[in-house]
């Protein structure tokens, strides 16, 4: 009997000791409850003791969580419908406030946060034109949306880290209108680029033609200078040769005249009796 009682006591002590400890992982928060009321939430990761053992510990996700809502329809300032698909990144900031607002239910937290994001996004779209929400101005809209969502989400004990618009779908008539404006804008840009290219090409062509004319003029001037120098040197050579033997030089010059004057075939030349050429021919005959 005593052994059975001792075994029961040991088992009770083991169960009590086992229930007196709990583990908090790196990716978790923990809250300690006593009779349904939170008594402590500042637990670091590791092994912790709870006393009395009837207290219970509840764990919450410390990681970044995602809210991927279904696409919603909004109206821009020009009264145009757009369908927006977005995603929200959030995490628990204050465990006690989070539990009080949502009873620790992540689904309930997502539903409440989704309504907050939807309301703030509707306000942001209502203040902007279609062009602004699909252009670079969208980044400013996202910053405002994130800030206002954070202010509203304080009551949930969570922090909105980021709001991203994955896709914006336009009605068919709006889409065609937007595409038509984009095509017109691209055609205008292309026309400007072609005009600028043509102007640049004409400028380059004119510059090239001018350089060609300058080079040709310089080359012609250089050729004339060289030709003049050649003629001057040739005249100097002739003059020096003539001064060395004038009679022989006259003789050679006459021979050149004979070759040019007396052709081949049936040419006839009439010479006077006192022609130097007749005298030369006579000397050649002797």
JOGIBEL-V811072 format. One record per backbone hydrogen bond with DSSP energy under -1.0 kcal/mol. NH is the residue of the N-H (numbers start at 1). CO is the residue of the C=O. E is the energy in kcal/mol with one decimal. If there is no record, write none. Layout:
BEGIN
nh=NH co=CO e=E
nh=NH co=CO e=E
END
This chain:
BEGIN
nh=5 co=1 e=-2.1
nh=6 co=2 e=-2.4
nh=7 co=3 e=-2.2
nh=8 co=4 e=-2.1
nh=9 co=5 e=-2.1
nh=10 co=6 e=-2.5
nh=11 co=7 e=-2.5
nh=12 co=8 e=-2.3
nh=13 co=9 e=-2.6
nh=14 co=10 e=-2.6
nh=15 co=11 e=-2.6
nh=16 co=12 e=-2.7
nh=17 co=13 e=-3.0
nh=18 co=14 e=-2.8
nh=19 co=15 e=-2.3
nh=21 co=18 e=-1.0
nh=22 co=48 e=-2.4
nh=24 co=46 e=-2.9
nh=28 co=25 e=-1.5
nh=29 co=60 e=-3.0
nh=31 co=58 e=-2.5
nh=32 co=40 e=-3.1
nh=33 co=56 e=-3.4
nh=34 co=37 e=-2.7
nh=37 co=34 e=-1.4
nh=39 co=32 e=-3.4
nh=40 co=32 e=-1.1
nh=46 co=24 e=-2.3
nh=48 co=22 e=-3.0
nh=50 co=20 e=-3.8
nh=55 co=52 e=-2.0
nh=56 co=33 e=-1.7
nh=58 co=31 e=-2.7
nh=60 co=29 e=-2.3
nh=62 co=27 e=-2.6
nh=65 co=90 e=-3.8
nh=67 co=88 e=-2.7
nh=72 co=84 e=-2.4
nh=74 co=82 e=-2.9
nh=76 co=80 e=-2.3
nh=77 co=128 e=-2.9
nh=79 co=76 e=-2.0
nh=82 co=74 e=-2.4
nh=83 co=169 e=-2.7
nh=84 co=72 e=-3.4
nh=85 co=167 e=-2.7
nh=87 co=164 e=-2.5
nh=88 co=67 e=-2.2
nh=89 co=162 e=-2.7
nh=90 co=65 e=-2.7
nh=91 co=159 e=-1.8
nh=93 co=157 e=-2.9
nh=94 co=157 e=-2.3
nh=98 co=94 e=-2.7
nh=99 co=95 e=-2.7
nh=100 co=96 e=-2.4
nh=101 co=97 e=-2.3
nh=102 co=98 e=-2.2
nh=103 co=99 e=-2.5
nh=105 co=102 e=-1.6
nh=109 co=105 e=-2.1
nh=110 co=106 e=-2.5
nh=111 co=107 e=-2.2
nh=112 co=108 e=-2.4
nh=113 co=109 e=-2.8
nh=114 co=110 e=-2.7
nh=115 co=111 e=-1.7
nh=116 co=112 e=-1.8
nh=117 co=113 e=-2.6
nh=118 co=114 e=-2.4
nh=119 co=115 e=-2.4
nh=120 co=116 e=-2.3
nh=121 co=117 e=-2.7
nh=122 co=118 e=-2.2
nh=123 co=119 e=-1.8
nh=124 co=120 e=-2.1
nh=125 co=121 e=-2.5
nh=126 co=122 e=-2.3
nh=127 co=123 e=-1.0
nh=128 co=125 e=-1.2
nh=133 co=129 e=-1.8
nh=134 co=130 e=-1.0
nh=138 co=135 e=-1.9
nh=139 co=136 e=-1.4
nh=141 co=137 e=-1.5
nh=142 co=138 e=-2.4
nh=143 co=139 e=-2.1
nh=144 co=140 e=-2.3
nh=145 co=141 e=-2.5
nh=146 co=142 e=-2.7
nh=147 co=143 e=-2.2
nh=148 co=144 e=-2.5
nh=149 co=145 e=-2.4
nh=150 co=146 e=-2.1
nh=151 co=147 e=-1.9
nh=152 co=148 e=-2.0
nh=153 co=149 e=-2.0
nh=156 co=153 e=-1.4
nh=157 co=154 e=-1.3
nh=158 co=153 e=-1.5
nh=159 co=91 e=-2.7
nh=161 co=89 e=-2.4
nh=162 co=89 e=-1.6
nh=164 co=87 e=-2.8
nh=166 co=85 e=-2.2
nh=167 co=85 e=-1.7
nh=169 co=83 e=-3.1
nh=175 co=171 e=-3.3
nh=176 co=172 e=-2.5
nh=177 co=173 e=-1.9
nh=178 co=174 e=-2.9
nh=179 co=175 e=-2.8
nh=180 co=176 e=-2.3
nh=181 co=177 e=-2.2
nh=182 co=178 e=-2.4
nh=183 co=179 e=-2.7
nh=184 co=180 e=-2.6
nh=185 co=181 e=-2.5
nh=186 co=182 e=-2.5
nh=187 co=183 e=-2.6
nh=188 co=184 e=-2.4
nh=189 co=185 e=-2.5
nh=190 co=186 e=-2.7
nh=191 co=187 e=-2.6
nh=192 co=188 e=-2.3
nh=193 co=189 e=-2.5
nh=194 co=190 e=-2.6
nh=195 co=191 e=-2.5
nh=196 co=192 e=-2.7
nh=197 co=193 e=-2.6
nh=198 co=194 e=-2.7
nh=199 co=195 e=-2.5
nh=200 co=196 e=-2.4
nh=201 co=197 e=-2.6
nh=202 co=198 e=-2.7
nh=203 co=199 e=-2.2
nh=204 co=200 e=-2.6
nh=205 co=201 e=-2.7
nh=206 co=202 e=-2.6
nh=207 co=203 e=-2.3
nh=208 co=204 e=-2.6
nh=209 co=205 e=-2.8
nh=210 co=206 e=-2.3
nh=211 co=207 e=-2.3
nh=212 co=208 e=-2.4
nh=213 co=209 e=-2.5
nh=214 co=210 e=-2.4
nh=215 co=211 e=-2.7
nh=216 co=212 e=-2.8
nh=217 co=213 e=-2.5
nh=218 co=214 e=-2.5
nh=219 co=215 e=-2.7
nh=220 co=216 e=-2.8
nh=221 co=217 e=-2.5
nh=222 co=218 e=-2.4
nh=223 co=219 e=-2.6
nh=224 co=220 e=-2.6
nh=225 co=221 e=-2.2
nh=226 co=222 e=-2.6
nh=227 co=223 e=-3.1
nh=228 co=224 e=-2.8
nh=229 co=225 e=-2.5
nh=230 co=226 e=-2.6
nh=231 co=227 e=-2.9
nh=232 co=228 e=-2.6
nh=233 co=229 e=-2.4
nh=234 co=230 e=-2.9
nh=235 co=231 e=-2.8
nh=236 co=232 e=-2.2
nh=237 co=233 e=-2.5
nh=238 co=234 e=-2.8
nh=239 co=235 e=-2.6
nh=240 co=236 e=-2.6
nh=241 co=237 e=-2.7
nh=242 co=238 e=-2.7
nh=243 co=239 e=-2.2
nh=244 co=240 e=-1.5
nh=245 co=241 e=-1.5
nh=249 co=245 e=-2.3
nh=250 co=246 e=-2.6
nh=251 co=247 e=-2.3
nh=252 co=248 e=-2.5
nh=253 co=249 e=-2.4
nh=254 co=250 e=-2.2
nh=255 co=251 e=-2.2
nh=256 co=252 e=-2.1
nh=257 co=253 e=-1.9
nh=258 co=254 e=-2.8
nh=259 co=255 e=-2.6
nh=260 co=256 e=-2.1
nh=261 co=257 e=-2.8
nh=262 co=258 e=-3.4
nh=275 co=272 e=-1.5
nh=279 co=275 e=-1.6
nh=280 co=276 e=-2.3
nh=281 co=277 e=-2.6
nh=282 co=278 e=-1.9
nh=283 co=279 e=-2.1
nh=284 co=280 e=-2.2
nh=285 co=281 e=-1.8
nh=286 co=282 e=-1.7
END
